[in-house]
Every structure is written in structure tokens, then in C-alpha cells.
Amino acid sequence: MNYYPASIQNVIKNISRLPGIGEKTAERLAMHILKAPRIEAEHLARSIV
């Protein structure tokens, strides 16, 4: 995980805190969110908050 910028490492770290989500799965989810269209990522963020 050290090869990612600090901001992405932070996203991965926070996702991996969810029950049943390890670091590798958190990394995959973070990459999916970052590659998704901005509006989809914003909808996800709003639904969590």
C-alpha cells in the first residue's frame, strides 16, 4: 500500500476498518470508487454521510 499517495492510503485504511473488509479488498474498492464517474462517487459519499 505504500506506493499510493497519502490521500489514497487514507481511503484504503478507512475502508478496511469496515467489518469483513481486509486491506486488499479495501484497495480494490478504493480503486473502483476512484475510477468511477465523479457523480457516482459523490452519490456513494452522500449516502454514507
N, CA, C and O atoms as a Tinker XYZ file with bonds, in Angstrom:
   196  protein
     1  N      0.824000   -1.192000    0.000000    73     2
     2  CA     0.000000    0.000000    0.000000    64     1     3
     3  C      0.868000    1.256000    0.000000    63     2     4     5
     4  O      0.366000    2.334000   -0.315000    81     3
     5  N      2.113000    1.157000    0.331000    73     3     6
     6  CA     2.979000    2.331000    0.437000    64     5     7
     7  C      3.221000    3.033000   -0.890000    63     6     8     9
     8  O      3.731000    4.153000   -0.907000    81     7
     9  N      2.869000    2.403000   -1.993000    73     7    10
    10  CA     3.112000    3.028000   -3.290000    64     9    11
    11  C      1.982000    3.949000   -3.719000    63    10    12    13
    12  O      2.036000    4.522000   -4.807000    81    11
    13  N      0.962000    4.102000   -2.889000    73    11    14
    14  CA    -0.128000    5.035000   -3.170000    64    13    15
    15  C      0.137000    6.357000   -2.460000    63    14    16    17
    16  O      0.797000    6.389000   -1.421000    81    15
    17  N     -0.381000    7.452000   -3.026000    73    15    18
    18  CA    -0.281000    8.739000   -2.325000    64    17    19
    19  C     -0.992000    8.659000   -0.968000    63    18    20    21
    20  O     -1.866000    7.817000   -0.764000    81    19
    21  N     -0.616000    9.522000   -0.070000    73    19    22
    22  CA    -1.169000    9.504000    1.293000    64    21    23
    23  C     -2.692000    9.593000    1.297000    63    22    24    25
    24  O     -3.341000    8.948000    2.120000    81    23
    25  N     -3.266000   10.375000    0.402000    73    23    26
    26  CA    -4.726000   10.524000    0.377000    64    25    27
    27  C     -5.414000    9.205000    0.039000    63    26    28    29
    28  O     -6.445000    8.879000    0.627000    81    27
    29  N     -4.858000    8.444000   -0.901000    73    27    30
    30  CA    -5.447000    7.150000   -1.267000    64    29    31
    31  C     -5.190000    6.133000   -0.166000    63    30    32    33
    32  O     -6.059000    5.312000    0.127000    81    31
    33  N     -4.020000    6.171000    0.446000    73    31    34
    34  CA    -3.740000    5.286000    1.581000    64    33    35
    35  C     -4.758000    5.512000    2.691000    63    34    36    37
    36  O     -5.189000    4.562000    3.345000    81    35
    37  N     -5.141000    6.757000    2.902000    73    35    38
    38  CA    -6.126000    7.089000    3.926000    64    37    39
    39  C     -7.487000    6.484000    3.585000    63    38    40    41
    40  O     -8.166000    5.951000    4.463000    81    39
    41  N     -7.887000    6.566000    2.318000    73    39    42
    42  CA    -9.155000    5.968000    1.885000    64    41    43
    43  C     -9.122000    4.461000    2.124000    63    42    44    45
    44  O    -10.071000    3.900000    2.669000    81    43
    45  N     -8.044000    3.808000    1.722000    73    43    46
    46  CA    -7.907000    2.362000    1.895000    64    45    47
    47  C     -7.956000    1.999000    3.376000    63    46    48    49
    48  O     -8.637000    1.050000    3.765000    81    47
    49  N     -7.243000    2.745000    4.189000    73    47    50
    50  CA    -7.220000    2.478000    5.629000    64    49    51
    51  C     -8.619000    2.575000    6.227000    63    50    52    53
    52  O     -9.019000    1.729000    7.027000    81    51
    53  N     -9.355000    3.601000    5.840000    73    51    54
    54  CA   -10.694000    3.792000    6.390000    64    53    55
    55  C    -11.682000    2.742000    5.894000    63    54    56    57
    56  O    -12.517000    2.274000    6.667000    81    55
    57  N    -11.604000    2.367000    4.627000    73    55    58
    58  CA   -12.487000    1.312000    4.121000    64    57    59
    59  C    -12.172000   -0.009000    4.810000    63    58    60    61
    60  O    -13.085000   -0.778000    5.112000    81    59
    61  N    -10.901000   -0.284000    5.061000    73    59    62
    62  CA   -10.523000   -1.563000    5.674000    64    61    63
    63  C    -10.969000   -1.671000    7.132000    63    62    64    65
    64  O    -10.893000   -2.753000    7.713000    81    63
    65  N    -11.423000   -0.592000    7.723000    73    63    66
    66  CA   -11.959000   -0.639000    9.089000    64    65    67
    67  C    -13.355000   -1.250000    9.134000    63    66    68    69
    68  O    -13.829000   -1.636000   10.203000    81    67
    69  N    -14.013000   -1.340000    7.983000    73    67    70
    70  CA   -15.348000   -1.940000    7.944000    64    69    71
    71  C    -15.243000   -3.434000    8.242000    63    70    72    73
    72  O    -14.269000   -4.075000    7.847000    81    71
    73  N    -16.239000   -3.996000    8.937000    73    71    74
    74  CA   -16.192000   -5.425000    9.268000    64    73    75
    75  C    -16.123000   -6.289000    8.010000    63    74    76    77
    76  O    -16.881000   -6.081000    7.063000    81    75
    77  N    -15.222000   -7.245000    8.009000    73    75    78
    78  CA   -15.101000   -8.187000    6.905000    64    77    79
    79  C    -14.331000   -7.670000    5.703000    63    78    80    81
    80  O    -14.206000   -8.378000    4.704000    81    79
    81  N    -13.811000   -6.452000    5.779000    73    79    82
    82  CA   -13.059000   -5.862000    4.663000    64    81    83
    83  C    -11.586000   -5.800000    5.049000    63    82    84    85
    84  O    -11.199000   -5.071000    5.961000    81    83
    85  N    -10.779000   -6.571000    4.343000    73    83    86
    86  CA    -9.341000   -6.534000    4.569000    64    85    87
    87  C     -8.687000   -5.461000    3.717000    63    86    88    89
    88  O     -9.354000   -4.750000    2.965000    81    87
    89  N     -7.384000   -5.356000    3.844000    73    87    90
    90  CA    -6.657000   -4.305000    3.127000    64    89    91
    91  C     -6.756000   -4.477000    1.611000    63    90    92    93
    92  O     -6.924000   -3.495000    0.886000    81    91
    93  N     -6.655000   -5.713000    1.129000    73    91    94
    94  CA    -6.701000   -5.945000   -0.320000    64    93    95
    95  C     -8.079000   -5.594000   -0.888000    63    94    96    97
    96  O     -8.174000   -4.960000   -1.939000    81    95
    97  N     -9.134000   -6.002000   -0.201000    73    95    98
    98  CA   -10.487000   -5.660000   -0.651000    64    97    99
    99  C    -10.701000   -4.158000   -0.580000    63    98   100   101
   100  O    -11.302000   -3.572000   -1.480000    81    99
   101  N    -10.217000   -3.537000    0.477000    73    99   102
   102  CA   -10.333000   -2.083000    0.614000    64   101   103
   103  C     -9.609000   -1.383000   -0.532000    63   102   104   105
   104  O    -10.087000   -0.376000   -1.053000    81   103
   105  N     -8.466000   -1.916000   -0.916000    73   103   106
   106  CA    -7.715000   -1.348000   -2.041000    64   105   107
   107  C     -8.535000   -1.453000   -3.332000    63   106   108   109
   108  O     -8.617000   -0.493000   -4.098000    81   107
   109  N     -9.135000   -2.611000   -3.567000    73   107   110
   110  CA    -9.957000   -2.793000   -4.768000    64   109   111
   111  C    -11.148000   -1.844000   -4.774000    63   110   112   113
   112  O    -11.460000   -1.234000   -5.796000    81   111
   113  N    -11.811000   -1.723000   -3.625000    73   111   114
   114  CA   -12.962000   -0.824000   -3.535000    64   113   115
   115  C    -12.550000    0.628000   -3.761000    63   114   116   117
   116  O    -13.234000    1.371000   -4.464000    81   115
   117  N    -11.440000    1.024000   -3.167000    73   115   118
   118  CA   -10.958000    2.393000   -3.335000    64   117   119
   119  C    -10.651000    2.678000   -4.803000    63   118   120   121
   120  O    -10.992000    3.745000   -5.312000    81   119
   121  N    -10.012000    1.735000   -5.479000    73   119   122
   122  CA    -9.685000    1.928000   -6.891000    64   121   123
   123  C    -10.955000    1.991000   -7.738000    63   122   124   125
   124  O    -11.035000    2.771000   -8.687000    81   123
   125  N    -11.941000    1.174000   -7.394000    73   123   126
   126  CA   -13.220000    1.209000   -8.117000    64   125   127
   127  C    -13.885000    2.577000   -7.952000    63   126   128   129
   128  O    -14.358000    3.165000   -8.925000    81   127
   129  N    -13.918000    3.070000   -6.738000    73   127   130
   130  CA   -14.541000    4.374000   -6.467000    64   129   131
   131  C    -13.796000    5.482000   -7.206000    63   130   132   133
   132  O    -14.420000    6.372000   -7.785000    81   131
   133  N    -12.471000    5.433000   -7.189000    73   131   134
   134  CA   -11.683000    6.481000   -7.836000    64   133   135
   135  C    -11.813000    6.461000   -9.356000    63   134   136   137
   136  O    -11.689000    7.500000  -10.004000    81   135
   137  N    -12.060000    5.285000   -9.925000    73   135   138
   138  CA   -12.204000    5.174000  -11.380000    64   137   139
   139  C    -13.636000    5.423000  -11.841000    63   138   140   141
   140  O    -13.881000    5.636000  -13.028000    81   139
   141  N    -14.574000    5.396000  -10.912000    73   139   142
   142  CA   -15.981000    5.617000  -11.254000    64   141   143
   143  C    -16.200000    7.075000  -11.640000    63   142   144   145
   144  O    -15.427000    7.951000  -11.252000    81   143
   145  N    -17.251000    7.328000  -12.402000    73   143   146
   146  CA   -17.578000    8.728000  -12.693000    64   145   147
   147  C    -17.773000    9.511000  -11.394000    63   146   148   149
   148  O    -18.281000    8.981000  -10.406000    81   147
   149  N    -17.374000   10.741000  -11.411000    73   147   150
   150  CA   -17.419000   11.585000  -10.210000    64   149   151
   151  C    -18.798000   11.588000   -9.563000    63   150   152   153
   152  O    -18.905000   11.523000   -8.339000    81   151
   153  N    -19.848000   11.663000  -10.365000    73   151   154
   154  CA   -21.205000   11.733000   -9.821000    64   153   155
   155  C    -21.544000   10.471000   -9.024000    63   154   156   157
   156  O    -22.218000   10.550000   -7.998000    81   155
   157  N    -21.080000    9.308000   -9.492000    73   155   158
   158  CA   -21.324000    8.062000   -8.762000    64   157   159
   159  C    -20.591000    8.063000   -7.421000    63   158   160   161
   160  O    -21.148000    7.641000   -6.407000    81   159
   161  N    -19.355000    8.534000   -7.415000    73   159   162
   162  CA   -18.587000    8.613000   -6.172000    64   161   163
   163  C    -19.245000    9.588000   -5.199000    63   162   164   165
   164  O    -19.280000    9.345000   -3.993000    81   163
   165  N    -19.764000   10.686000   -5.730000    73   163   166
   166  CA   -20.448000   11.662000   -4.876000    64   165   167
   167  C    -21.736000   11.081000   -4.294000    63   166   168   169
   168  O    -22.046000   11.315000   -3.126000    81   167
   169  N    -22.482000   10.333000   -5.091000    73   167   170
   170  CA   -23.706000    9.695000   -4.592000    64   169   171
   171  C    -23.371000    8.708000   -3.471000    63   170   172   173
   172  O    -24.066000    8.652000   -2.458000    81   171
   173  N    -22.313000    7.941000   -3.659000    73   171   174
   174  CA   -21.887000    6.993000   -2.630000    64   173   175
   175  C    -21.505000    7.732000   -1.352000    63   174   176   177
   176  O    -21.922000    7.347000   -0.260000    81   175
   177  N    -20.716000    8.786000   -1.490000    73   175   178
   178  CA   -20.285000    9.558000   -0.322000    64   177   179
   179  C    -21.479000   10.155000    0.418000    63   178   180   181
   180  O    -21.531000   10.124000    1.647000    81   179
   181  N    -22.428000   10.693000   -0.326000    73   179   182
   182  CA   -23.610000   11.291000    0.309000    64   181   183
   183  C    -24.469000   10.240000    1.006000    63   182   184   185
   184  O    -25.049000   10.513000    2.057000    81   183
   185  N    -24.553000    9.058000    0.437000    73   183   186
   186  CA   -25.377000    8.020000    1.060000    64   185   187
   187  C    -24.749000    7.508000    2.350000    63   186   188   189
   188  O    -25.458000    7.028000    3.235000    81   187
   189  N    -23.435000    7.604000    2.463000    73   187   190
   190  CA   -22.750000    7.178000    3.684000    64   189   191
   191  C    -22.901000    8.225000    4.775000    63   190   192   193
   192  O    -23.095000    7.887000    5.942000    81   191
   193  N    -22.814000    9.486000    4.401000    73   191   194
   194  CA   -22.903000   10.579000    5.367000    64   193   195
   195  C    -24.335000   10.805000    5.639000    63   194   196
   196  O    -24.683000   11.683000    6.429000    81   195
